[in-house]
Amino acid sequence: MALQSEAGRRPPALHGWRAAVHEYVKCVSEAEIDMTAGPLTAVAEDDKHLGRLETRLKRMREREHRRGAFPERQEARAVLLGFREEGRTAAVRLQLHLKRSLSFGEASYTEEKLEIERIRLELRNGVWRVTGIEPEIAERRREPPGPAAPPDPDPEGTAGRSGQEQDEPAIPLPYINGRLLPHFQKMRAGIPYRRDLAAAYADRWWNEPNPAYEKFEVNCTNYVSQCLFAGHAPMNYTGRRDSGWWYKGRSGGRELWSYSWAVSHALQSYLARGATSGLQAVQVESPADLMLGDVIFYDWDGDGRFQHSTIVTAFDSAGMPLVNANTTASRHRYWDYRDSYAWTERTRYKFFHIADEF
């Protein structure tokens, strides 16, 4: 089967370092589909990055061989986020949109991700060359818990207690986008988790923020929480940052959401505690035990602190999860993240199956 690479030919209007960046993007596309750093040696002279890239692509080769997956088509597009040109040098911040199609016999699927790189270029003997490449490894960024905030006053007195303090779960008001979920105004126990809606929301907002919510610099868990909520998982509003699972937005410069809503380690701790009302989940041993709308957490260093969260949005033909994520925006990406610069041999995972009803 012939492999195809789509990065396009150089538009006539490009010249100077912009033309060199275009050639670089084309070589990135070829490297991704060949799963070797070789194509980049024609345009880049950063041995450190080429070695780092080769290590990542080798993991991908080994993984796809083991899975029986074959890359059919690769597309790389780029957006220039910023640049600085000083004489014979240029510094560029580039967003790469990588889209790859893989086949499994008669079946196939397409995965997408957005990666950001900082590139240095130099003019040498009349030719612009890429001399430095530094990927922004967003998945490795720590999510700071931030300062403790006082309980949010509830002037209407409708949401001052968590559902766990009552015989029947309280209505966790106010809901963000409540107009989209009118039946939640009459919420009672036994609300089904709509896995299809969680996955549909994840696919709708994987590469752009929903303006109804705050967008965080490290947005993976905020995004996963939004997906869970879109699937009708009820908030457990306590008004305390360190308890419950809730979101009310921002008011007067105050951040009105729980750590569990926005921090990977806090959300996995919340799910691991095994709540008896509201958002509930059970930890399972294998990714093969997961269903649509379930959640995976990633501890890159094996130190027990989880730094990244994803949500299951599809499956390959072997029944293994494909996930969506934010920070490094990803759609239908294979669950193990061995294609990430964040991955290490110490990486550990936790798999949570969200309850079928709440």
Contacts in CASP RR format, 6 or more apart in sequence:
PFRMAT RR
TARGET T0000
AUTHOR 0000-0000-0000
METHOD contacts of the structure
MODEL  1
MALQSEAGRRPPALHGWRAAVHEYVKCVSEAEIDMTAGPLTAVAEDDKHL
GRLETRLKRMREREHRRGAFPERQEARAVLLGFREEGRTAAVRLQLHLKR
SLSFGEASYTEEKLEIERIRLELRNGVWRVTGIEPEIAERRREPPGPAAP
PDPDPEGTAGRSGQEQDEPAIPLPYINGRLLPHFQKMRAGIPYRRDLAAA
YADRWWNEPNPAYEKFEVNCTNYVSQCLFAGHAPMNYTGRRDSGWWYKGR
SGGRELWSYSWAVSHALQSYLARGATSGLQAVQVESPADLMLGDVIFYDW
DGDGRFQHSTIVTAFDSAGMPLVNANTTASRHRYWDYRDSYAWTERTRYK
FFHIADEF
1 70 0 8 1.000
1 72 0 8 1.000
1 103 0 8 1.000
3 33 0 8 1.000
3 34 0 8 1.000
3 71 0 8 1.000
3 72 0 8 1.000
3 73 0 8 1.000
3 74 0 8 1.000
4 33 0 8 1.000
4 72 0 8 1.000
4 73 0 8 1.000
4 74 0 8 1.000
5 26 0 8 1.000
5 29 0 8 1.000
5 30 0 8 1.000
5 33 0 8 1.000
5 73 0 8 1.000
5 74 0 8 1.000
5 75 0 8 1.000
6 29 0 8 1.000
6 73 0 8 1.000
6 74 0 8 1.000
6 75 0 8 1.000
6 76 0 8 1.000
7 25 0 8 1.000
7 26 0 8 1.000
7 28 0 8 1.000
7 29 0 8 1.000
7 30 0 8 1.000
7 75 0 8 1.000
7 76 0 8 1.000
7 77 0 8 1.000
8 26 0 8 1.000
10 19 0 8 1.000
10 22 0 8 1.000
10 23 0 8 1.000
11 22 0 8 1.000
14 22 0 8 1.000
16 128 0 8 1.000
17 85 0 8 1.000
17 90 0 8 1.000
17 92 0 8 1.000
17 121 0 8 1.000
17 123 0 8 1.000
17 128 0 8 1.000
19 128 0 8 1.000
20 43 0 8 1.000
20 121 0 8 1.000
20 127 0 8 1.000
20 128 0 8 1.000
20 129 0 8 1.000
20 130 0 8 1.000
21 78 0 8 1.000
21 80 0 8 1.000
21 92 0 8 1.000
21 94 0 8 1.000
21 119 0 8 1.000
21 121 0 8 1.000
21 130 0 8 1.000
22 78 0 8 1.000
23 43 0 8 1.000
24 40 0 8 1.000
24 43 0 8 1.000
24 44 0 8 1.000
24 119 0 8 1.000
24 130 0 8 1.000
25 76 0 8 1.000
25 77 0 8 1.000
25 78 0 8 1.000
25 94 0 8 1.000
25 96 0 8 1.000
26 76 0 8 1.000
27 39 0 8 1.000
27 40 0 8 1.000
27 42 0 8 1.000
27 43 0 8 1.000
27 44 0 8 1.000
28 40 0 8 1.000
28 76 0 8 1.000
28 96 0 8 1.000
28 98 0 8 1.000
29 74 0 8 1.000
29 75 0 8 1.000
29 76 0 8 1.000
29 98 0 8 1.000
30 39 0 8 1.000
30 74 0 8 1.000
31 37 0 8 1.000
31 38 0 8 1.000
31 39 0 8 1.000
31 40 0 8 1.000
31 53 0 8 1.000
31 57 0 8 1.000
32 57 0 8 1.000
32 71 0 8 1.000
32 74 0 8 1.000
32 76 0 8 1.000
32 98 0 8 1.000
32 100 0 8 1.000
33 71 0 8 1.000
33 73 0 8 1.000
33 74 0 8 1.000
33 100 0 8 1.000
35 57 0 8 1.000
35 58 0 8 1.000
35 60 0 8 1.000
35 61 0 8 1.000
35 64 0 8 1.000
35 71 0 8 1.000
36 54 0 8 1.000
36 57 0 8 1.000
36 61 0 8 1.000
37 50 0 8 1.000
37 51 0 8 1.000
37 53 0 8 1.000
37 54 0 8 1.000
37 57 0 8 1.000
38 50 0 8 1.000
38 54 0 8 1.000
40 50 0 8 1.000
40 53 0 8 1.000
41 50 0 8 1.000
43 129 0 8 1.000
43 130 0 8 1.000
44 50 0 8 1.000
44 129 0 8 1.000
44 130 0 8 1.000
44 131 0 8 1.000
44 132 0 8 1.000
44 133 0 8 1.000
45 129 0 8 1.000
45 130 0 8 1.000
45 131 0 8 1.000
45 132 0 8 1.000
46 130 0 8 1.000
46 131 0 8 1.000
46 132 0 8 1.000
46 133 0 8 1.000
49 132 0 8 1.000
49 133 0 8 1.000
49 134 0 8 1.000
49 135 0 8 1.000
52 135 0 8 1.000
52 341 0 8 1.000
56 339 0 8 1.000
56 340 0 8 1.000
56 341 0 8 1.000
56 343 0 8 1.000
59 338 0 8 1.000
59 339 0 8 1.000
59 343 0 8 1.000
60 338 0 8 1.000
60 339 0 8 1.000
63 334 0 8 1.000
63 336 0 8 1.000
63 338 0 8 1.000
63 339 0 8 1.000
64 70 0 8 1.000
64 71 0 8 1.000
64 102 0 8 1.000
67 104 0 8 1.000
67 316 0 8 1.000
67 318 0 8 1.000
67 320 0 8 1.000
67 334 0 8 1.000
68 104 0 8 1.000
69 102 0 8 1.000
69 103 0 8 1.000
69 104 0 8 1.000
69 316 0 8 1.000
70 102 0 8 1.000
70 103 0 8 1.000
70 104 0 8 1.000
71 100 0 8 1.000
71 101 0 8 1.000
71 102 0 8 1.000
72 101 0 8 1.000
72 102 0 8 1.000
72 103 0 8 1.000
72 108 0 8 1.000
73 100 0 8 1.000
73 101 0 8 1.000
74 98 0 8 1.000
74 99 0 8 1.000
74 100 0 8 1.000
74 101 0 8 1.000
75 97 0 8 1.000
75 98 0 8 1.000
75 99 0 8 1.000
75 100 0 8 1.000
76 96 0 8 1.000
76 97 0 8 1.000
76 98 0 8 1.000
76 99 0 8 1.000
77 96 0 8 1.000
77 97 0 8 1.000
77 99 0 8 1.000
78 94 0 8 1.000
78 95 0 8 1.000
78 96 0 8 1.000
78 97 0 8 1.000
79 94 0 8 1.000
79 95 0 8 1.000
79 97 0 8 1.000
80 92 0 8 1.000
80 93 0 8 1.000
80 94 0 8 1.000
81 93 0 8 1.000
81 94 0 8 1.000
81 95 0 8 1.000
81 116 0 8 1.000
82 92 0 8 1.000
82 93 0 8 1.000
83 90 0 8 1.000
83 91 0 8 1.000
83 92 0 8 1.000
83 93 0 8 1.000
84 90 0 8 1.000
84 91 0 8 1.000
85 91 0 8 1.000
87 123 0 8 1.000
88 122 0 8 1.000
88 123 0 8 1.000
89 120 0 8 1.000
89 121 0 8 1.000
89 122 0 8 1.000
89 123 0 8 1.000
90 120 0 8 1.000
90 121 0 8 1.000
90 128 0 8 1.000
91 118 0 8 1.000
91 119 0 8 1.000
91 120 0 8 1.000
91 121 0 8 1.000
92 118 0 8 1.000
92 119 0 8 1.000
92 120 0 8 1.000
92 121 0 8 1.000
93 116 0 8 1.000
93 117 0 8 1.000
93 118 0 8 1.000
93 119 0 8 1.000
94 116 0 8 1.000
94 117 0 8 1.000
94 118 0 8 1.000
94 119 0 8 1.000
95 114 0 8 1.000
95 115 0 8 1.000
95 116 0 8 1.000
96 114 0 8 1.000
96 115 0 8 1.000
96 116 0 8 1.000
96 117 0 8 1.000
97 112 0 8 1.000
97 113 0 8 1.000
97 114 0 8 1.000
98 112 0 8 1.000
98 113 0 8 1.000
98 114 0 8 1.000
98 115 0 8 1.000
99 110 0 8 1.000
99 111 0 8 1.000
99 112 0 8 1.000
100 110 0 8 1.000
100 111 0 8 1.000
100 112 0 8 1.000
101 108 0 8 1.000
101 109 0 8 1.000
101 110 0 8 1.000
102 108 0 8 1.000
102 109 0 8 1.000
102 110 0 8 1.000
102 111 0 8 1.000
104 316 0 8 1.000
104 317 0 8 1.000
104 318 0 8 1.000
105 317 0 8 1.000
107 316 0 8 1.000
107 317 0 8 1.000
109 314 0 8 1.000
109 316 0 8 1.000
109 322 0 8 1.000
109 332 0 8 1.000
110 332 0 8 1.000
111 322 0 8 1.000
111 330 0 8 1.000
111 331 0 8 1.000
111 332 0 8 1.000
111 333 0 8 1.000
111 334 0 8 1.000
112 206 0 8 1.000
112 207 0 8 1.000
112 330 0 8 1.000
112 331 0 8 1.000
112 332 0 8 1.000
112 333 0 8 1.000
113 328 0 8 1.000
113 329 0 8 1.000
113 330 0 8 1.000
113 331 0 8 1.000
113 333 0 8 1.000
114 207 0 8 1.000
114 328 0 8 1.000
114 329 0 8 1.000
114 330 0 8 1.000
115 135 0 8 1.000
115 136 0 8 1.000
115 328 0 8 1.000
116 135 0 8 1.000
116 136 0 8 1.000
116 138 0 8 1.000
117 133 0 8 1.000
117 134 0 8 1.000
117 135 0 8 1.000
117 136 0 8 1.000
118 133 0 8 1.000
118 134 0 8 1.000
118 135 0 8 1.000
118 136 0 8 1.000
119 130 0 8 1.000
119 132 0 8 1.000
119 133 0 8 1.000
119 134 0 8 1.000
120 130 0 8 1.000
120 131 0 8 1.000
120 132 0 8 1.000
120 133 0 8 1.000
121 128 0 8 1.000
121 129 0 8 1.000
121 130 0 8 1.000
121 131 0 8 1.000
122 128 0 8 1.000
122 129 0 8 1.000
122 131 0 8 1.000
123 129 0 8 1.000
135 341 0 8 1.000
137 340 0 8 1.000
137 341 0 8 1.000
137 342 0 8 1.000
138 218 0 8 1.000
138 327 0 8 1.000
138 328 0 8 1.000
139 220 0 8 1.000
139 298 0 8 1.000
139 300 0 8 1.000
139 307 0 8 1.000
139 308 0 8 1.000
139 325 0 8 1.000
139 327 0 8 1.000
139 328 0 8 1.000
139 337 0 8 1.000
139 340 0 8 1.000
139 342 0 8 1.000
140 300 0 8 1.000
140 307 0 8 1.000
140 341 0 8 1.000
140 342 0 8 1.000
141 217 0 8 1.000
141 218 0 8 1.000
141 307 0 8 1.000
141 327 0 8 1.000
142 218 0 8 1.000
142 307 0 8 1.000
143 216 0 8 1.000
143 218 0 8 1.000
143 221 0 8 1.000
143 262 0 8 1.000
143 263 0 8 1.000
143 264 0 8 1.000
143 265 0 8 1.000
143 307 0 8 1.000
145 259 0 8 1.000
145 263 0 8 1.000
145 266 0 8 1.000
148 241 0 8 1.000
148 242 0 8 1.000
149 241 0 8 1.000
149 254 0 8 1.000
149 255 0 8 1.000
149 256 0 8 1.000
151 238 0 8 1.000
151 239 0 8 1.000
151 240 0 8 1.000
152 239 0 8 1.000
152 248 0 8 1.000
152 251 0 8 1.000
152 254 0 8 1.000
152 256 0 8 1.000
154 160 0 8 1.000
154 239 0 8 1.000
158 171 0 8 1.000
158 173 0 8 1.000
159 170 0 8 1.000
159 171 0 8 1.000
159 172 0 8 1.000
159 173 0 8 1.000
159 174 0 8 1.000
159 237 0 8 1.000
159 239 0 8 1.000
160 170 0 8 1.000
160 237 0 8 1.000
160 238 0 8 1.000
160 239 0 8 1.000
161 170 0 8 1.000
161 238 0 8 1.000
162 170 0 8 1.000
162 236 0 8 1.000
162 237 0 8 1.000
162 238 0 8 1.000
162 243 0 8 1.000
162 244 0 8 1.000
163 169 0 8 1.000
163 170 0 8 1.000
163 172 0 8 1.000
163 236 0 8 1.000
163 277 0 8 1.000
163 278 0 8 1.000
164 236 0 8 1.000
164 275 0 8 1.000
164 276 0 8 1.000
164 277 0 8 1.000
164 278 0 8 1.000
168 188 0 8 1.000
168 189 0 8 1.000
169 187 0 8 1.000
169 188 0 8 1.000
169 189 0 8 1.000
169 234 0 8 1.000
169 236 0 8 1.000
169 277 0 8 1.000
169 278 0 8 1.000
169 358 0 8 1.000
170 237 0 8 1.000
171 184 0 8 1.000
171 185 0 8 1.000
171 187 0 8 1.000
172 234 0 8 1.000
172 235 0 8 1.000
172 236 0 8 1.000
172 237 0 8 1.000
172 246 0 8 1.000
173 237 0 8 1.000
174 248 0 8 1.000
175 181 0 8 1.000
175 184 0 8 1.000
175 235 0 8 1.000
176 212 0 8 1.000
176 213 0 8 1.000
176 229 0 8 1.000
176 247 0 8 1.000
176 248 0 8 1.000
176 249 0 8 1.000
177 212 0 8 1.000
178 184 0 8 1.000
181 232 0 8 1.000
184 191 0 8 1.000
184 232 0 8 1.000
184 234 0 8 1.000
187 234 0 8 1.000
189 277 0 8 1.000
189 358 0 8 1.000
190 357 0 8 1.000
190 358 0 8 1.000
191 232 0 8 1.000
191 234 0 8 1.000
191 357 0 8 1.000
191 358 0 8 1.000
192 232 0 8 1.000
192 356 0 8 1.000
192 357 0 8 1.000
193 231 0 8 1.000
193 232 0 8 1.000
193 233 0 8 1.000
193 293 0 8 1.000
193 354 0 8 1.000
193 355 0 8 1.000
193 356 0 8 1.000
193 357 0 8 1.000
193 358 0 8 1.000
194 230 0 8 1.000
194 231 0 8 1.000
194 232 0 8 1.000
195 231 0 8 1.000
195 291 0 8 1.000
195 292 0 8 1.000
195 293 0 8 1.000
195 354 0 8 1.000
196 292 0 8 1.000
197 230 0 8 1.000
197 231 0 8 1.000
197 232 0 8 1.000
198 227 0 8 1.000
198 228 0 8 1.000
198 230 0 8 1.000
198 231 0 8 1.000
198 233 0 8 1.000
198 292 0 8 1.000
198 293 0 8 1.000
198 311 0 8 1.000
199 227 0 8 1.000
199 292 0 8 1.000
199 293 0 8 1.000
199 311 0 8 1.000
199 312 0 8 1.000
199 313 0 8 1.000
199 314 0 8 1.000
199 324 0 8 1.000
200 230 0 8 1.000
201 226 0 8 1.000
201 227 0 8 1.000
201 230 0 8 1.000
201 231 0 8 1.000
202 223 0 8 1.000
202 227 0 8 1.000
202 293 0 8 1.000
202 311 0 8 1.000
202 313 0 8 1.000
202 324 0 8 1.000
203 313 0 8 1.000
203 324 0 8 1.000
203 331 0 8 1.000
205 223 0 8 1.000
205 226 0 8 1.000
206 324 0 8 1.000
206 325 0 8 1.000
206 326 0 8 1.000
206 329 0 8 1.000
206 330 0 8 1.000
206 331 0 8 1.000
207 329 0 8 1.000
207 331 0 8 1.000
209 215 0 8 1.000
209 219 0 8 1.000
210 226 0 8 1.000
213 222 0 8 1.000
213 226 0 8 1.000
213 247 0 8 1.000
213 249 0 8 1.000
214 222 0 8 1.000
214 249 0 8 1.000
214 250 0 8 1.000
214 255 0 8 1.000
214 257 0 8 1.000
215 222 0 8 1.000
216 222 0 8 1.000
216 262 0 8 1.000
218 327 0 8 1.000
219 326 0 8 1.000
219 327 0 8 1.000
220 264 0 8 1.000
220 308 0 8 1.000
220 309 0 8 1.000
220 310 0 8 1.000
220 325 0 8 1.000
220 326 0 8 1.000
220 327 0 8 1.000
221 261 0 8 1.000
221 262 0 8 1.000
221 263 0 8 1.000
221 264 0 8 1.000
221 266 0 8 1.000
221 267 0 8 1.000
221 309 0 8 1.000
222 261 0 8 1.000
222 262 0 8 1.000
222 326 0 8 1.000
223 309 0 8 1.000
223 311 0 8 1.000
223 324 0 8 1.000
223 325 0 8 1.000
223 326 0 8 1.000
224 267 0 8 1.000
224 295 0 8 1.000
224 309 0 8 1.000
224 310 0 8 1.000
224 311 0 8 1.000
224 325 0 8 1.000
224 326 0 8 1.000
225 245 0 8 1.000
225 247 0 8 1.000
225 260 0 8 1.000
225 261 0 8 1.000
225 262 0 8 1.000
225 267 0 8 1.000
227 293 0 8 1.000
227 311 0 8 1.000
227 324 0 8 1.000
228 279 0 8 1.000
228 293 0 8 1.000
228 295 0 8 1.000
228 311 0 8 1.000
228 354 0 8 1.000
229 235 0 8 1.000
229 247 0 8 1.000
231 293 0 8 1.000
232 358 0 8 1.000
233 278 0 8 1.000
233 279 0 8 1.000
233 354 0 8 1.000
233 358 0 8 1.000
234 278 0 8 1.000
234 279 0 8 1.000
234 358 0 8 1.000
235 245 0 8 1.000
235 246 0 8 1.000
235 247 0 8 1.000
235 278 0 8 1.000
235 279 0 8 1.000
236 244 0 8 1.000
236 245 0 8 1.000
236 246 0 8 1.000
236 275 0 8 1.000
236 277 0 8 1.000
236 278 0 8 1.000
236 279 0 8 1.000
237 244 0 8 1.000
237 246 0 8 1.000
237 248 0 8 1.000
238 244 0 8 1.000
238 246 0 8 1.000
238 258 0 8 1.000
239 246 0 8 1.000
239 256 0 8 1.000
239 258 0 8 1.000
240 258 0 8 1.000
241 255 0 8 1.000
241 257 0 8 1.000
241 258 0 8 1.000
241 259 0 8 1.000
242 258 0 8 1.000
242 259 0 8 1.000
243 258 0 8 1.000
244 258 0 8 1.000
244 260 0 8 1.000
244 270 0 8 1.000
245 258 0 8 1.000
245 260 0 8 1.000
245 261 0 8 1.000
245 267 0 8 1.000
245 270 0 8 1.000
245 278 0 8 1.000
245 279 0 8 1.000
246 257 0 8 1.000
246 258 0 8 1.000
246 261 0 8 1.000
247 256 0 8 1.000
247 257 0 8 1.000
247 258 0 8 1.000
247 261 0 8 1.000
248 256 0 8 1.000
248 257 0 8 1.000
249 255 0 8 1.000
249 256 0 8 1.000
249 257 0 8 1.000
250 256 0 8 1.000
258 266 0 8 1.000
259 266 0 8 1.000
260 266 0 8 1.000
260 267 0 8 1.000
260 269 0 8 1.000
260 270 0 8 1.000
261 267 0 8 1.000
264 297 0 8 1.000
264 298 0 8 1.000
264 306 0 8 1.000
264 307 0 8 1.000
264 308 0 8 1.000
264 309 0 8 1.000
265 297 0 8 1.000
265 305 0 8 1.000
265 306 0 8 1.000
265 307 0 8 1.000
267 295 0 8 1.000
267 297 0 8 1.000
267 309 0 8 1.000
268 297 0 8 1.000
268 306 0 8 1.000
268 309 0 8 1.000
268 350 0 8 1.000
268 352 0 8 1.000
270 279 0 8 1.000
271 279 0 8 1.000
271 280 0 8 1.000
271 281 0 8 1.000
271 283 0 8 1.000
271 295 0 8 1.000
271 352 0 8 1.000
272 283 0 8 1.000
272 350 0 8 1.000
272 352 0 8 1.000
274 280 0 8 1.000
274 281 0 8 1.000
274 282 0 8 1.000
277 358 0 8 1.000
278 358 0 8 1.000
279 354 0 8 1.000
279 355 0 8 1.000
279 358 0 8 1.000
280 354 0 8 1.000
280 355 0 8 1.000
280 358 0 8 1.000
281 294 0 8 1.000
281 295 0 8 1.000
281 352 0 8 1.000
281 353 0 8 1.000
281 354 0 8 1.000
281 355 0 8 1.000
282 352 0 8 1.000
282 353 0 8 1.000
282 355 0 8 1.000
283 350 0 8 1.000
283 351 0 8 1.000
283 352 0 8 1.000
283 353 0 8 1.000
284 290 0 8 1.000
284 351 0 8 1.000
284 352 0 8 1.000
284 353 0 8 1.000
285 351 0 8 1.000
286 351 0 8 1.000
287 296 0 8 1.000
287 320 0 8 1.000
287 321 0 8 1.000
287 335 0 8 1.000
287 336 0 8 1.000
287 349 0 8 1.000
287 351 0 8 1.000
288 319 0 8 1.000
288 320 0 8 1.000
289 351 0 8 1.000
289 353 0 8 1.000
290 296 0 8 1.000
290 312 0 8 1.000
290 321 0 8 1.000
290 351 0 8 1.000
290 353 0 8 1.000
291 312 0 8 1.000
291 353 0 8 1.000
292 312 0 8 1.000
292 313 0 8 1.000
292 314 0 8 1.000
292 315 0 8 1.000
293 311 0 8 1.000
293 312 0 8 1.000
293 313 0 8 1.000
293 354 0 8 1.000
294 311 0 8 1.000
294 312 0 8 1.000
294 321 0 8 1.000
294 351 0 8 1.000
294 352 0 8 1.000
294 353 0 8 1.000
294 354 0 8 1.000
295 309 0 8 1.000
295 310 0 8 1.000
295 311 0 8 1.000
295 312 0 8 1.000
295 351 0 8 1.000
295 352 0 8 1.000
295 354 0 8 1.000
296 309 0 8 1.000
296 310 0 8 1.000
296 311 0 8 1.000
296 312 0 8 1.000
296 321 0 8 1.000
296 323 0 8 1.000
296 335 0 8 1.000
296 349 0 8 1.000
296 350 0 8 1.000
296 351 0 8 1.000
296 352 0 8 1.000
297 306 0 8 1.000
297 308 0 8 1.000
297 309 0 8 1.000
297 349 0 8 1.000
297 350 0 8 1.000
297 352 0 8 1.000
298 306 0 8 1.000
298 307 0 8 1.000
298 308 0 8 1.000
298 309 0 8 1.000
298 310 0 8 1.000
298 337 0 8 1.000
298 342 0 8 1.000
298 347 0 8 1.000
298 348 0 8 1.000
298 349 0 8 1.000
299 305 0 8 1.000
299 306 0 8 1.000
299 307 0 8 1.000
299 347 0 8 1.000
299 348 0 8 1.000
299 349 0 8 1.000
299 350 0 8 1.000
300 307 0 8 1.000
300 308 0 8 1.000
300 342 0 8 1.000
300 343 0 8 1.000
300 344 0 8 1.000
300 346 0 8 1.000
300 347 0 8 1.000
301 344 0 8 1.000
301 346 0 8 1.000
301 347 0 8 1.000
302 346 0 8 1.000
302 347 0 8 1.000
302 348 0 8 1.000
303 346 0 8 1.000
304 348 0 8 1.000
306 350 0 8 1.000
307 342 0 8 1.000
308 325 0 8 1.000
308 327 0 8 1.000
308 337 0 8 1.000
308 342 0 8 1.000
309 325 0 8 1.000
310 323 0 8 1.000
310 324 0 8 1.000
310 325 0 8 1.000
310 330 0 8 1.000
310 333 0 8 1.000
310 335 0 8 1.000
310 337 0 8 1.000
311 323 0 8 1.000
311 324 0 8 1.000
311 325 0 8 1.000
312 321 0 8 1.000
312 322 0 8 1.000
312 323 0 8 1.000
312 335 0 8 1.000
313 322 0 8 1.000
313 323 0 8 1.000
313 324 0 8 1.000
313 331 0 8 1.000
313 332 0 8 1.000
314 321 0 8 1.000
314 322 0 8 1.000
314 332 0 8 1.000
315 321 0 8 1.000
315 322 0 8 1.000
316 322 0 8 1.000
316 334 0 8 1.000
320 334 0 8 1.000
320 335 0 8 1.000
321 335 0 8 1.000
322 332 0 8 1.000
322 333 0 8 1.000
322 334 0 8 1.000
322 335 0 8 1.000
323 330 0 8 1.000
323 332 0 8 1.000
323 333 0 8 1.000
323 334 0 8 1.000
323 335 0 8 1.000
324 330 0 8 1.000
324 331 0 8 1.000
324 332 0 8 1.000
324 333 0 8 1.000
325 333 0 8 1.000
328 340 0 8 1.000
333 339 0 8 1.000
336 343 0 8 1.000
336 349 0 8 1.000
337 343 0 8 1.000
337 347 0 8 1.000
END
